[in-house]
Amino acid sequence: MCIIDLPDLAATQAFGRRLGRQLWPGSVVALVGELGAGKTQLVRAIAEGLGIADSRIVTSPTFVLLQEYPARLPIYHFDAYRLPTEAEFADLGVQEYFESGGVCLIEWADRVRGCWPAEYLRITLETTGPTSRRAVLEGKGKDYEKLIGELTNGACQHPGER
């Protein structure tokens, strides 16, 4: 587990762009956080890092459940907020998306934890001020652990270090 303090929106955007540039085919990013924590804003920045032509098209898919965006790798942006069960999330065909060679970004991922693949990056966003956030990164699998090290240049805070 690694903690990154994001003091303002610019820092959150820079973090998301850096992450997007480093994702690979089949990447899964599980986004967790309260309403207004900045999950969609982070997805927009990740999409920019993936080379999306116009990040303004990235919006919360709360009512449609899934948005697809063309970029360096296809982006599959899920929102599990309105789904009452994990089975309904699975019925969207998420396993096929996980295996499709695109990048899967799942907002409200904690609601569908049983559907996550074996390896993933979990980002929990915590609000620490009007525009500041704390990102708690957890990588499951060697590739995601390595990714966290690259994103933080090996200099992340661990719980209890603050």
C-alpha positions as CSV (number, residue, x, y, z in Angstrom):
1,M,0.0,0.0,0.0
2,C,1.3,3.5,-0.9
3,I,-0.1,6.9,-0.1
4,I,0.3,9.9,-2.3
5,D,-0.9,13.4,-1.3
6,L,-2.3,15.4,-4.1
7,P,-2.4,19.0,-2.9
8,D,-4.6,20.4,-5.7
9,L,-6.4,19.6,-8.9
10,A,-3.3,20.1,-11.0
11,A,-1.5,17.5,-8.9
12,T,-4.4,15.0,-9.4
13,Q,-4.4,15.7,-13.1
14,A,-0.6,15.2,-13.4
15,F,-0.8,11.9,-11.4
16,G,-3.7,10.7,-13.7
17,R,-1.8,11.6,-16.9
18,R,1.4,9.8,-15.6
19,L,-0.7,6.8,-14.8
20,G,-2.4,6.7,-18.1
21,R,0.9,6.8,-20.0
22,Q,2.1,3.7,-18.1
23,L,-1.0,1.5,-18.5
24,W,-0.9,-1.5,-20.8
25,P,-3.4,-3.7,-22.6
26,G,-5.6,-5.4,-20.1
27,S,-5.0,-3.0,-17.3
28,V,-7.7,-2.7,-14.7
29,V,-7.9,0.3,-12.3
30,A,-10.5,0.1,-9.5
31,L,-11.5,3.5,-8.3
32,V,-13.0,3.9,-4.8
33,G,-14.0,7.0,-3.0
34,E,-17.0,9.0,-1.7
35,L,-19.2,11.1,-3.9
36,G,-17.2,14.1,-5.0
37,A,-13.8,12.6,-4.2
38,G,-12.6,13.1,-7.8
39,K,-13.0,9.7,-9.4
40,T,-14.3,11.0,-12.7
41,Q,-11.7,13.8,-12.7
42,L,-9.0,11.2,-12.3
43,V,-10.4,9.1,-15.1
44,R,-10.4,12.1,-17.4
45,A,-6.7,12.7,-16.6
46,I,-5.9,9.0,-17.1
47,A,-7.6,9.2,-20.5
48,E,-5.4,12.2,-21.4
49,G,-2.4,10.1,-20.5
50,L,-3.7,7.4,-22.8
51,G,-3.9,9.9,-25.6
52,I,-7.6,10.6,-25.9
53,A,-8.3,13.2,-28.5
54,D,-10.6,15.3,-26.4
55,S,-10.9,14.6,-22.7
56,R,-14.0,16.7,-22.4
57,I,-16.0,13.7,-23.6
58,V,-15.1,11.8,-20.5
59,T,-18.1,12.0,-18.2
60,S,-19.4,9.9,-15.3
61,P,-21.2,6.9,-16.8
62,T,-23.5,6.6,-13.7
63,F,-26.7,6.4,-15.8
64,V,-25.3,4.4,-18.8
65,L,-23.0,2.2,-16.7
66,L,-20.3,2.1,-19.4
67,Q,-18.6,4.6,-21.7
68,E,-16.1,3.6,-24.3
69,Y,-13.5,6.0,-25.6
70,P,-10.9,5.6,-28.3
71,A,-7.3,6.3,-27.3
72,R,-3.8,4.7,-27.6
73,L,-5.6,1.7,-26.0
74,P,-9.4,1.5,-25.9
75,I,-10.8,2.9,-22.6
76,Y,-13.7,1.2,-20.9
77,H,-15.1,3.4,-18.2
78,F,-17.5,1.7,-15.8
79,D,-19.6,3.1,-13.0
80,A,-21.1,0.6,-10.5
81,Y,-22.8,3.2,-8.4
82,R,-26.4,2.4,-9.5
83,L,-25.9,-1.4,-9.7
84,P,-27.6,-3.2,-6.8
85,T,-25.7,-6.4,-7.2
86,E,-22.4,-7.7,-8.4
87,A,-24.3,-10.1,-10.8
88,E,-25.7,-7.1,-12.7
89,F,-22.1,-5.7,-13.1
90,A,-21.0,-9.1,-14.3
91,D,-23.9,-9.2,-16.8
92,L,-22.3,-6.1,-18.5
93,G,-19.7,-8.6,-19.8
94,V,-16.9,-7.2,-17.7
95,Q,-14.8,-10.4,-18.0
96,E,-14.7,-9.9,-21.7
97,Y,-13.7,-6.3,-21.3
98,F,-11.0,-7.2,-18.8
99,E,-9.6,-9.6,-21.5
100,S,-10.1,-7.3,-24.5
101,G,-6.7,-5.5,-24.5
102,G,-8.1,-2.2,-23.5
103,V,-7.9,-0.3,-20.2
104,C,-10.8,-0.8,-17.7
105,L,-11.5,2.0,-15.3
106,I,-14.1,1.2,-12.7
107,E,-15.7,3.9,-10.6
108,W,-17.4,2.8,-7.3
109,A,-15.4,-0.5,-7.7
110,D,-15.8,-1.4,-4.1
111,R,-19.5,-2.2,-4.8
112,V,-18.5,-4.9,-7.2
113,R,-15.4,-6.3,-5.5
114,G,-16.3,-9.9,-6.3
115,C,-16.1,-9.2,-10.0
116,W,-12.5,-7.8,-10.0
117,P,-9.9,-9.8,-11.9
118,A,-7.1,-11.5,-9.9
119,E,-4.7,-8.6,-10.7
120,Y,-5.5,-4.9,-10.6
121,L,-4.6,-1.4,-9.3
122,R,-6.9,-0.1,-6.6
123,I,-6.9,3.7,-6.0
124,T,-8.9,5.0,-3.1
125,L,-9.4,8.8,-3.2
126,E,-9.9,10.6,0.0
127,T,-10.9,14.2,0.2
128,T,-8.5,16.2,2.4
129,G,-9.5,19.8,1.4
130,P,-11.6,21.7,-1.1
131,T,-9.3,20.6,-4.0
132,S,-6.7,18.4,-2.2
133,R,-6.9,14.6,-2.2
134,R,-5.0,11.6,-0.8
135,A,-4.6,8.6,-3.1
136,V,-4.1,5.3,-1.5
137,L,-2.6,2.9,-4.1
138,E,-2.8,-0.9,-3.7
139,G,-1.4,-3.2,-6.5
140,K,-2.4,-6.8,-6.7
141,G,0.1,-8.6,-8.9
142,K,3.7,-7.9,-9.7
143,D,2.9,-5.7,-12.7
144,Y,0.8,-3.4,-10.6
145,E,3.3,-3.4,-7.7
146,K,6.0,-2.3,-10.2
147,L,3.6,0.3,-11.6
148,I,3.2,1.8,-8.2
149,G,6.9,2.0,-7.7
150,E,7.3,3.8,-11.1
151,L,4.5,6.2,-10.4
152,T,6.0,7.2,-7.0
153,N,9.7,6.9,-8.0
154,G,9.9,4.4,-5.1
155,A,9.2,7.3,-2.6
156,C,5.7,6.7,-1.4
157,Q,4.4,7.0,2.1
158,H,3.1,3.9,3.8
159,P,0.4,3.9,6.4
160,G,1.7,5.1,9.8
161,E,4.6,7.1,8.3
162,R,2.7,10.4,8.4
